[in-house]
Amino acid sequence: MALLAVLAVAIPEPLARVNAIKNVSSGFAVFGPVHWAAVAPLAVGLLIGGAAGPLIVRRLPSDALRVLIGLAALGLAASLAWDAYT
C-alpha cells in the first residue's frame, strides 16, 4: 500500500495504471527467501484482492481512493513504528 501511495503521488496516471506499475516493480521480491507457512494465507488474499481490487478501483472516485490508500499507508507506518519502538 505504501508503494502504491508513493507512486500515485509521483506518477500522474490513473490509479489502475499506477497499480500495474507497482505490481511490475515489485517483481524483484520473487528472488527472496520464502516463509512457507505464510504462503497459503497470502495466496488466498492475493486471489481475493486480485478479483475484487480492479472492480473496486474502477467504480470508486480516484481522488477519494488515493486519500484512502494514503491514510492506510500512514496507519501501517504508525503501526510498524509502534511495534519497532515499544
Secondary structure, 3 states (H helix, E strand, C coil): CHHHHHHHHHCCCCHHHHHHHHHHHHHHHHHCCCCHHHHHHHHHHHHHHHHHHHHHHHHCCHHHHHHHHHHHHHHHHHHHHHHHHC
